[in-house]
Amino acid sequence: MEALLVQLDFELERFCVAPNSIETLFIGGGTPSTVEPKLYKKLFEKLKPYLKKDAEITSEANPNSATKEWLNGMYALGVNRISFGVQSFNKEKLRLLNRAHSPIQAKNAVLHAKEAGFENISLDLIYATFGDTKELLQEDLNTAFTLPINHLSAYALTIEEGTPFASKPHMSNERLELTNWLFEKIKAFGFEQYEISNFGKCKSRHNLGYWEYKEYIGLGSGAVGKLADERFYPTSDVEAYISSPLNIRKEVLSDEESRLEKIFLGLRSCVGIKQETLTAQELQRASLLVNEKKLIFQNGTFYNTEYLLADEIAIFIS
C-alpha cells in the first residue's frame, strides 16, 4: 500500500490531475476484499481532493472474503459500487472453476452489500465452460436476477498460459448459438447490453471510459495507464513493484495504432466509431455494412449492434 502511494504521487503529477476531475475509480485486478479497509484509508485521503463529487467508485470483491465488516468499511471510505466475482451459483461448476466460495456465500455477499448501503451492485458470471447447458445457465440467471443487482458481466472462460487451466484446454467450450441464447436471456430481464460482456440497468461509467478512449492512471503491479499516445506498464512482479514502484515501462503508440484501437473498441461497445476516424476506403466499407444492415449510422457515428461479430466487422472495415 505504501508503494501504491509513492506511484500515486508520481502519476497525479505526470497526468497533471486537477482538483475535482477524476470521474471514476476502480479497485480490482486481484482480490481487494482480502485487504482490510483501514489499509486503503491513506489512498482515499490522498485521492479525495481530486475526485468529482459524483465519482463512481467501484471495488471488486470475492464472495468468500467480502465480509459484512469489509463491506461496511469500504462503504464508509466512499466506495459506492461493488462488483462480485460470483462466476456461478452452481456448486459443481464452482468446484470445476476452483472457486473458494459456495452458492450460499455468493447470494449472501450480494445481500450484505445491499444492507451496507450499496445501491450499485454488479456480479460476474462465467460461461463457455466444459459442461455448460442452457438449463445450468438459466438457473444461474434466475438466481442472479432475484438479487438486488443493477449490472451483470458475462465472460467466456478463456484459457491463459501459466494458469491452472493451461493444461486443460477442453475446459473452455464456447458455442456461438449458446452465447447468443445467453445474451438474449440477460436482455429479457431488462438489462441493456452496452459492451460485448456487460449488461445493466445502470452502465458502469468506468467500463465506458475505456471504450470512449479516455485517459486513465494504472496504479499497482500489473496495471496499465494511458495518457495521450503513451501507455504505462508498472512491473507485474509484486515484490519488484514494492521495492521500485516507479520502475514503469513506457510504450508510445503511433497515430495509426491509436486509430485502429478506436475502431476495435467502438465496435465492441455502444460508443461506436466517429466517421472522421475512418479513411475514405474504410468509410466505403462501413457504408456497405450500413446498407447490409450490419451497422447503424446516426449523427456522424457508426454503431454495431452485433457485438459478437465486432472483431470480424473491424477486420472487414480496416
TIVEX-854352 format. One record per residue (C-alpha): residue in one letter; x, y, z. Coordinates in steps of 0.25 Angstrom, whole numbers, plus 5000, padded with zeros to 4 digits. Example, Ala and Ser with C-alpha at 12.3 -4.5 7.8 and 13.67 -1.06 7.14 Angstrom:
// residues 2
R  r    px    py    pz
R  A  5049  4982  5031
R  S  5055  4996  5029
// end
This chain:
// residues 318
R  r    px    py    pz
R  M  5000  5000  5000
R  E  5012  5009  5003
R  A  5017  5006  4989
R  L  5004  5010  4983
R  L  5004  5023  4990
R  V  5018  5026  4984
R  Q  5013  5023  4970
R  L  5000  5031  4972
R  D  5008  5044  4976
R  F  5016  5042  4963
R  E  5004  5039  4954
R  L  4996  5051  4959
R  E  5007  5060  4955
R  R  5010  5053  4942
R  F  4995  5053  4938
R  C  4994  5068  4943
R  V  4982  5064  4950
R  A  4973  5076  4954
R  P  4964  5076  4967
R  N  4950  5070  4965
R  S  4954  5064  4952
R  I  4955  5049  4954
R  E  4941  5043  4949
R  T  4943  5028  4953
R  L  4952  5020  4962
R  F  4953  5004  4961
R  I  4959  4995  4971
R  G  4962  4982  4965
R  G  4971  4973  4957
R  G  4972  4963  4969
R  T  4964  4961  4981
R  P  4962  4975  4988
R  S  4953  4968  4998
R  T  4965  4961  5005
R  V  4971  4975  5009
R  E  4965  4982  5021
R  P  4958  4995  5018
R  K  4967  5003  5028
R  L  4979  4999  5019
R  Y  4972  5007  5007
R  K  4970  5019  5016
R  K  4982  5027  5012
R  L  4980  5025  4997
R  F  4966  5030  4999
R  E  4971  5042  5007
R  K  4981  5045  4996
R  L  4970  5044  4985
R  K  4959  5051  4992
R  P  4962  5065  4986
R  Y  4963  5060  4972
R  L  4950  5052  4972
R  K  4938  5058  4966
R  K  4926  5060  4975
R  D  4918  5049  4968
R  A  4930  5040  4965
R  E  4927  5025  4962
R  I  4936  5017  4972
R  T  4936  5002  4970
R  S  4943  4991  4977
R  E  4943  4977  4972
R  A  4941  4966  4983
R  N  4940  4951  4985
R  P  4928  4945  4992
R  N  4936  4937  5002
R  S  4945  4949  5007
R  A  4935  4961  5006
R  T  4930  4960  5020
R  K  4920  4969  5026
R  E  4931  4977  5033
R  W  4939  4979  5020
R  L  4927  4983  5012
R  N  4923  4993  5023
R  G  4937  4998  5024
R  M  4939  5000  5009
R  Y  4925  5008  5008
R  A  4930  5017  5019
R  L  4942  5020  5011
R  G  4934  5025  5000
R  V  4933  5013  4991
R  N  4919  5013  4984
R  R  4919  5002  4975
R  I  4923  4987  4977
R  S  4925  4976  4967
R  F  4925  4962  4972
R  G  4933  4951  4965
R  V  4922  4941  4966
R  Q  4924  4933  4953
R  S  4913  4923  4956
R  F  4902  4919  4966
R  N  4904  4904  4963
R  K  4912  4896  4973
R  E  4919  4887  4963
R  K  4923  4898  4953
R  L  4929  4906  4965
R  R  4937  4894  4968
R  L  4941  4892  4954
R  L  4946  4906  4953
R  N  4954  4905  4966
R  R  4945  4916  4973
R  A  4947  4917  4988
R  H  4932  4921  4991
R  S  4919  4914  4991
R  P  4906  4918  4985
R  I  4900  4922  4998
R  Q  4912  4931  5001
R  A  4911  4937  4987
R  K  4896  4941  4990
R  N  4899  4945  5004
R  A  4910  4954  4999
R  V  4901  4962  4990
R  L  4890  4963  5001
R  H  4900  4968  5011
R  A  4905  4979  5001
R  K  4891  4984  5000
R  E  4890  4984  5015
R  A  4903  4992  5016
R  G  4897  5003  5007
R  F  4902  4999  4993
R  E  4891  5003  4982
R  N  4900  4999  4970
R  I  4903  4985  4971
R  S  4909  4976  4960
R  L  4913  4962  4958
R  D  4921  4954  4948
R  L  4916  4940  4942
R  I  4925  4931  4934
R  Y  4920  4923  4922
R  A  4926  4915  4911
R  T  4932  4905  4921
R  F  4932  4890  4920
R  G  4918  4884  4924
R  D  4910  4897  4922
R  T  4896  4895  4918
R  K  4884  4904  4915
R  E  4878  4899  4928
R  L  4890  4902  4936
R  L  4892  4916  4931
R  Q  4877  4919  4932
R  E  4878  4915  4947
R  D  4890  4924  4949
R  L  4882  4935  4942
R  N  4869  4932  4950
R  T  4877  4933  4963
R  A  4885  4945  4959
R  F  4872  4953  4956
R  T  4866  4950  4969
R  L  4877  4958  4976
R  P  4878  4973  4977
R  I  4887  4976  4965
R  N  4887  4986  4954
R  H  4898  4981  4946
R  L  4903  4968  4941
R  S  4916  4964  4934
R  A  4916  4951  4926
R  Y  4930  4946  4922
R  A  4934  4934  4913
R  L  4944  4925  4920
R  T  4958  4927  4913
R  I  4970  4919  4916
R  E  4983  4927  4919
R  E  4997  4922  4919
R  G  5003  4920  4933
R  T  4989  4918  4939
R  P  4984  4905  4946
R  F  4975  4903  4933
R  A  4986  4903  4923
R  S  4987  4888  4924
R  K  4972  4887  4922
R  P  4969  4893  4909
R  H  4956  4885  4908
R  M  4950  4894  4920
R  S  4947  4905  4910
R  N  4936  4902  4901
R  E  4929  4914  4894
R  R  4918  4911  4885
R  L  4912  4923  4878
R  E  4898  4918  4878
R  L  4899  4917  4893
R  T  4905  4930  4895
R  N  4895  4937  4887
R  W  4884  4930  4895
R  L  4890  4934  4908
R  F  4891  4949  4904
R  E  4877  4949  4899
R  K  4872  4943  4912
R  I  4880  4954  4920
R  K  4874  4965  4912
R  A  4860  4959  4914
R  F  4862  4962  4929
R  G  4862  4977  4925
R  F  4878  4978  4925
R  E  4883  4986  4913
R  Q  4896  4981  4906
R  Y  4905  4993  4905
R  E  4918  4985  4902
R  I  4922  4971  4898
R  S  4922  4966  4912
R  N  4914  4976  4920
R  F  4899  4978  4923
R  G  4892  4987  4932
R  K  4880  4996  4937
R  C  4892  5005  4941
R  K  4904  5005  4932
R  S  4918  5005  4938
R  R  4924  5019  4935
R  H  4938  5013  4938
R  N  4936  5002  4927
R  L  4931  5012  4917
R  G  4943  5021  4920
R  Y  4952  5010  4913
R  W  4943  5009  4901
R  E  4942  5024  4900
R  Y  4957  5025  4899
R  K  4958  5033  4911
R  E  4972  5035  4919
R  Y  4974  5027  4932
R  I  4984  5024  4942
R  G  4988  5010  4945
R  L  4993  5008  4959
R  G  4999  4996  4964
R  S  5007  4984  4960
R  G  5002  4979  4946
R  A  4993  4991  4944
R  V  4993  4999  4931
R  G  4992  5014  4929
R  K  4988  5023  4917
R  L  4992  5037  4914
R  A  4990  5043  4900
R  D  4998  5033  4891
R  E  5006  5027  4903
R  R  5004  5014  4911
R  F  5010  5012  4924
R  Y  5013  4998  4930
R  P  5017  4996  4945
R  T  5024  4983  4947
R  S  5015  4971  4948
R  D  5025  4965  4959
R  V  5019  4969  4972
R  E  5032  4968  4980
R  A  5039  4977  4970
R  Y  5028  4987  4970
R  I  5029  4988  4985
R  S  5044  4991  4984
R  S  5043  5000  4972
R  P  5028  5005  4969
R  L  5033  5015  4959
R  N  5040  5005  4950
R  I  5030  5007  4939
R  R  5031  5003  4925
R  K  5026  5013  4914
R  E  5021  5010  4901
R  V  5017  5020  4890
R  L  5006  5017  4880
R  S  5006  5022  4866
R  D  4994  5031  4861
R  E  4991  5018  4853
R  E  4991  5009  4865
R  S  4982  5018  4873
R  R  4972  5020  4861
R  L  4971  5005  4860
R  E  4969  5003  4875
R  K  4957  5013  4874
R  I  4951  5005  4863
R  F  4952  4992  4870
R  L  4947  4998  4883
R  G  4936  5005  4877
R  L  4930  4993  4870
R  R  4931  4985  4883
R  S  4922  4995  4891
R  C  4911  5005  4890
R  V  4921  5016  4887
R  G  4923  5013  4872
R  I  4932  5020  4862
R  K  4932  5034  4858
R  Q  4933  5035  4843
R  E  4945  5044  4843
R  T  4953  5033  4850
R  L  4951  5025  4837
R  T  4959  5026  4824
R  A  4952  5028  4811
R  Q  4953  5013  4807
R  E  4948  5009  4821
R  L  4937  5019  4820
R  Q  4932  5012  4808
R  R  4933  4998  4814
R  A  4926  5003  4827
R  S  4915  5009  4818
R  L  4913  4996  4811
R  L  4911  4989  4824
R  V  4900  5000  4827
R  N  4893  4996  4814
R  E  4894  4982  4818
R  K  4888  4985  4832
R  K  4901  4981  4839
R  L  4903  4995  4845
R  I  4895  5007  4848
R  F  4899  5021  4844
R  Q  4894  5032  4853
R  N  4899  5046  4855
R  G  4912  5044  4849
R  T  4915  5031  4856
R  F  4915  5016  4852
R  Y  4909  5007  4863
R  N  4910  4992  4863
R  T  4898  4984  4869
R  E  4905  4970  4868
R  Y  4916  4971  4878
R  L  4919  4956  4876
R  L  4923  4960  4861
R  A  4931  4972  4866
R  D  4945  4967  4862
R  E  4941  4961  4849
R  I  4934  4975  4845
R  A  4946  4982  4850
R  I  4955  4974  4841
R  F  4946  4976  4829
R  I  4946  4991  4831
R  S  4961  4993  4833
// end
